[in-house]
Each structure stands twice: as structure tokens, then as C-alpha cells.
């Protein structure tokens, strides 16, 4: 609230909120986009009402401008766009368009990689493993020291950073090979790491499917009991556990396939680099299948 009062246009959501960062990261995979024709914007527009806002002009409506203060002709990806359609309604020149596109196309074309986004991506993957800590202990027969604050904090920290370990180890190995064989192509780890993004999206979605389809349908009964209305027959909806497991499995399979395809797009050349990252994707996918689907 303080930042919203001091700064305009969703300062908190854009720069400080971890949920906003997660949504912006996954928005890169969207099949839709809002973009403007740069030629029309630079040649005909002088008011920039699409992001500044202003009164109705021509075919444009009266708006307060883009809530994220983004110009649709200058968007590099969907990170700073929430598809509110304000720019489309405000534009007096019909320059703004709502388009379908291949999911995440800018990731292998015009995308500018950012190290902090990659760090957040691996943290989100680690959070899924952290949520599945009981399943990890049961499957591996572990007895981790999670009964104390220090022990639980240490285990949580390890699980959060562990998913980045295998890709970083492969990167170190590839650099050693490049030192031994200089003919190997140079590569940017930060850019290529975005190949894991569909898998991270699918892992988070599969994890929360159970909460949404099983526990989410009991919101009304729980709320009623909390307010003291214990005798009211509140309706509730719950999916069959087999249906939930099926949807989780399909989601994970889709995420693995999309990650394999995106990794191939990001690695222009075939060879050890691409195979290593695709192998990591398969390892993560298999482990998540065992923890989430459990079949």
C-alpha cells in the first residue's frame, strides 16, 4: 500500500512482488500477445494515449493508460503486460493488435535473458520439491531433521537451491570441454536455461491442481463453519483423485515435451550441450512424476 501510494503504475507488482515475478516469467510462454505496429506509432501518434492515458480521441476511448506503464510497440515479451486491453481501447489509430503466436517465440528470437529471472525460475522449481518433502522422505526412506527450526531451515534451503545444481554442474563440465576442445561453440547459460521454463510452469501447475480440485471445492463449508454456521448444508465440489492424478500427469508430460522442444530451439547446434540439458529435463520430469503423480 505504501509503495502504491508513493509510486504509480503497480510499482510493487512490477519490481518487488514475487508472485508478480512468477506471473511475468510464465507469461513468456503465452500463446497470445498485445503488440503495436511501430511504423504507425512513430509516424502518426503524438499523444501516446495507449500508456499515458487521456480523453477519447478519434476511435480511442477515454482511459487512465497502461496500468504497468508499458508501450505496446516497445514490449520485448509479455512480462510487463497483463492483457487488460487498455492500450487497445485507447489507441486512436488502430495500431494495437491482439495476436496469436507460437508459445514463447521471443525466447529463441528477440528475448533478452536476465540472470535474476533464471534464479527465480530454479527457485520456483525448488519450491515444488520443498512442498513434496514428505513424499521425498517416504520414497527415499529418509529421516531428515525437520523437527527443529534450524534443521527445517537447512533442509528447505538445500531443496530450494538443489534444482540449479545439475544444470550448473553441466555448465561447468561444458566449459572444461571448451577449454580442452576450443572448437566447441560458445554458449550463454542464462539464455539456454530458459529451456526449463515450460517444465517449471507445468510442475507448479501440477502441484496446485490437487489443492484446487480437492481442497478448493470445500471453501464454502470451511468458511461457513468458521463463521459459526455449522448446521447449514453448504455445497462442495471435489474431483475424483484419479482424475486429479490424470490431469497432473498430462500437465507434466506437456511441460517436459515443451521444454525439450524449446531447448532444441535455444540450442542452434546439435551436440553435447543440447543433449545434456534435455537429459536434465527428463530427470526432473521423472522425479516430479514420482513425487506428484505417484503412479
Secondary structure, DSSP 8 states (H G I E B T S, - for coil): -HHHHHSSS-HIIIII-HHHHHHHHHGGG-SEEEEE-HHHHHHH-SS-HHHH-BS-BTTB--B---TT---TTS-SSSTT-----HHHHH-SSS-EEEEE--TTGGGGTT----HHHHHHHHHHHHHHHHHTHHHHHHHHT-----SSHHHHHHHHHHHHHHHHHHHHHHHHHHHHHHHH-TTS----HHHHGGGGHHHHHHHHHHHHHHIIIIIGGGHHHHHHHHTT-TTS--------HHHHHHHHHHHHHHHHHHHHHHHHHH--S-SHHHHHHHHHHHHHHHHHIIIII--
